[in-house]
Amino acid sequence: MNTYYDILQYLKKFDVYIYVGSRLGDLELAALEIDNLYRAGVLEEQRYAKFKLILRHEHTLEEQRQRI
């Protein structure tokens, strides 16, 4: 799992479907859902860290796109 799309597919396994209407909003909501799964003990630490890194990277890229 190396992309934002992979994370969204992983979340669908838990019936979590994300669409807020803005990409930044979607990324932030996905990060919150990943945090919740980690706190619930469903997500192991290594996968959690990788997901958070991917989401942070995508968030940064989207912020840069919006500045242009």
Secondary structure, DSSP 8 states (H G I E B T S, - for coil): --SHHHHHHHHHTTT-----SSHHHHHHHHHHHHHHHHHTT-S-HHHHHHHHHHHHHHHHHHHHHHH-
